[in-house]
Every structure is written in structure tokens, then in C-alpha cells.
């Protein structure tokens, strides 16, 4: 549920920190006070489209942060875990909008794409207001709601798993059927390439050293000359080694007089030892060198052969054996594919049979529950001040075949007046009617899985009196299953809230300023009385407000 909302420099709000409670929270305020700013702030936190003009005048950026308790929300926690955003039962959404139009989104302190923020938001809050972008208006949400109401979501998921397998095998069959000639050509080419590499008798040790071996052989004369000259200078009577020996002896004599020369004597002695080792190594190196023109020619020819193969396969000489293995694997795959076409066709047929059997079961359950849901929602709509209206779950058939989510679509249709045509829910013109229809559906399906927080924006449009009281009762009933936040103009609805927030706007030197305050019991009575009687709160209005709150508790 939503536990905290913080807003900074957003439109008419300079700074706002609100705590929300479980149950039903009502939000009231005079017309134009800025109640809609709460929805704007939440929409931004949930990943909806931003507008730089919302940044408060004179400020560089606006910031909205919404904290949610998700300890018991497995679906949300799974989504967060999938995106490596989990945070020990808490979910904090944060949005920053700069006055230059840029926007940043964060989930639990991690910068995320807007699509991820929106994905989290859709699992946390559903807004029932006067717009066409609610979850309930989406075809997939309508289908999920019916299947959840029918307690058959697992059946639909299992059916979709079959469809996924069916489609994957269909693609394999198409590839095998449509590309036989191409695969034959590929097979012949791969066989030729593999034979050519086999004929080259590749050994990894040779591939790793042949380039350096050829370079050494081709420059053997120069190497012998240079290393012989160096060796001579090191080991002749007056050479570097002899000089170092003499110097070491002299320094050792001086060391007998002053021990502070010990480190220096050690370094000089080490230099002489290293020089002697160099003489040994150079001698061994010279012994290994030999000039053989025939051997150099053979190395050059072999290196040319390997270079040609490497160019053909666009790889380094050292990677030729890896390339050979890759070609062999690809050839095996083509050979195996040629024998699997018949087996794939059999698998496809079996999956189709399995699909049709399960889809038939799902269709039967959907039809039964669709009729029940239609009747119950229609009854709830009458009670909520929509006489003559009707609700129908339509199940139009799809074309013959194998389809995700079964053999029928799920469409929510509404009749707003007796005798009028049923139309798609998203085409209902009145925002107030749409809110009440959403409320009716939510109440009927309240035992099913839904987002943990439901927000109703002005569900009381066009109603009053006894119907308004029924709306309040229904919302409070719904708050036993979900956190409810209701923006209302009616005292009959506001009186049912467990928590009451009042929105106020004041004109200050810096401009208009909107604040939101949680009301105490006494303040709540005054606010209900204000809604009943206007700006002047009379004793009669206060008594009526107290009675209304008492009866709704």
C-alpha cells in the first residue's frame, strides 16, 4: 500500500509530505484548491508522461517520491527481483522533472528507464478517474480480471505455454521447409571448408609459434652476428664481466674498512652474477641458432598456407582449430535438421490437440463466469445511482487456430441507459459514470487479486443523497481488501473515510500555494459541515456532520 507521498516544487505545491494509512482515505477541499495535484504527483511517480511546465515557477526542478509497503505483494516483489530492484519489503518510486524538459526515474534509489518505473507503478496503484488510461480499460486487464474472478488464471497461463511451444515448432518447420536448397548449399560449402582444414593437419602448438619461428629463421644470420658480438664483449679479458669481477674485489677490500659499503657491494656483486648468467644464456641461444635456407623456405611455405586459411575464415592463425570446430558443429546441426522435420510436424499436431482440449475447458468456464459477473456488476450499478444501466462481458470468438489466451477475446461492454446499445467500456463518455462502473466491478471482484491501492477520483459526480451514501458504503466495503484513496465533493462519501485529508490553496507573495493537511476528529467534523453548509459553518451543519460520521463508522 501507499505509505508516504512527498512532493517538492510541483505546480502550486512548494513542499508536501503526506502519510497514508490502510483502509479508506478521503480527500476533500474547495473547488480549485488543487486536489488534482495529488493525482498529478502520483501519476509522475508511477511513470506517466511528464510536463516541464509543472515545475514551480522560479525553480529548476520538481521532485515526487512515493513509498509503498509491499511485504505481502508477491507479484510486485517478483517484478522488482526480476529487475534487481528489491529492497526488503519496501518500494520507493522517485521522479525528477527539470525545467528544461528532462526527466529521471528511480526505483529504490536505482536509476531506471521510464518503462520500468511504469511497470512497477501498474502493479501498485490503479486510478479510477476521468481518463482513458486506466488498467481496467485495457483488453488484457479485462481478460485477467475475468480469469481471476473465474479462478482460472493458471489454466490460461498453461494454455499460453502450449501456444509458445506450438509457435516455436511452427517456426522451426517453416525454416526447414523453406530453406532446403539454401541448407544444401550451406552443407556443401561447410563440408569443403572442413575438408580443407582437415588436410592442413592443424596442431595448436605449431599455430601458436610458427610466425615467431619463421621470423627467427629468416633473420638467423643477423641474430648470430649480433649475439656473438655481445657475447664477445661480455667475456673477453677486458670485457664487462672481468671488469665487474675486479670492481667487486676492490669494493670488498674497502668493505673491510667501512661496513656501510655492504649494500653497495651486494648490488655490484649481483650485477656481476647477472652478467655471468647472461653469458651462459647467450651461449645457449647461439648454440640453438643455425642457418638453414631449406628450413626457412619450408617455414615460409607453411606460414603462407596458414595465412590463406586464416584470410578465408576471417580469423587469426591461432584460431584456426576453433574455427574448424565451429564449422563441424554447424555441419552437424544441418545434418540433424534434415532428419527432424517429420518429428517436428508430429509434435506440432500433438500440441494443437492439447491446446484445443484445454481451450475448450477455459471457454466453458469463461462463459459461465462472464454471465455471473455481468449480472452482479449490473445490480451494483443500479445501487450506485445508474438506473437502467447494464454491464455485459462479451466473449467474441477468434478465427480458427491456436491463439494466446484462448479461442475468445474478453470485452467489457456497458449500457448507460435502458434501451441504448452496449458499448465498449473505454467509450463511456462520462467520467463519473466510468468511475462508478469501475467501483461496481471492483466491489464485485474484491475477493480477487488487484492492485493493492485503488484511487477513485470524483466517483460522486452526478449523484447525491442516498446514492452518495451507498457509494461511500461500497468504498468502505472495498477498503477491507485494498487501500482506498477517494477524492470527493460529497459529505456522504467523505464521512466513511478512516483518514481524512483536506486540500487548501492560499495566495502568497511568491504565488498560489497548495497544502494538504490530515484532519483531527474535530477538524473533520468542521470539514464535513463545510461541505454540507458552505463556507459558514452553523451549529446545525456541525451536528449533522457529527451524526453522519457516527453513522458511517
Buried (B, 14 or more C-beta within 10 A) or exposed (E): BBBBBBBBBBBBBBEBEBEBBBBBBBBBBBEEBBBBBBBBBBBBBBBBEBEBEBBBEEBEBBBBBBBBBBEEBEEBBEBBEEBEBBBEEBBBBBBBBBBEEEBBBBBBEEEBEBEBBBBBBBBBBBBBBBBEEBBBBBBEBBBBBBBBBBEBBEBBEEBBEBBEBBBEBBEBBEBBEEEEEEBEEBBEEBEEBBEBBEEBEBEEEEBEEBBEBBEBBBBBEEBBEEBEEBBEEBBEEEBBBBEBBEBBEEBBEEBEEEEEBEEEBEEBBEBBEEBBEBBEEBEEEBEEBEEEEEBBEEBEEBBEEBEEBBEEBEBEBBBBBEBBEBBBEBBEEBEEBEEEBEEBBEBBEEBBEBBBEBBEEBBEBBBEBBEBBBBBBBEBBEBBBBEEBBBBBBBEEBEEEBBEBBBBBBBBBBBBEEEEEBEBBBEBEBBBBBBBBBBBBBBBBBEBBBBBBBBBBBBBBEBEEEBBBBBBBBBBBBBEBBBBBBBBBBBBBBBBBBBBBBBEBEEEEEEBBBBBBBBEEEEBBBBBBBBBBEEEBEEEBBEBBBEBBEEBE
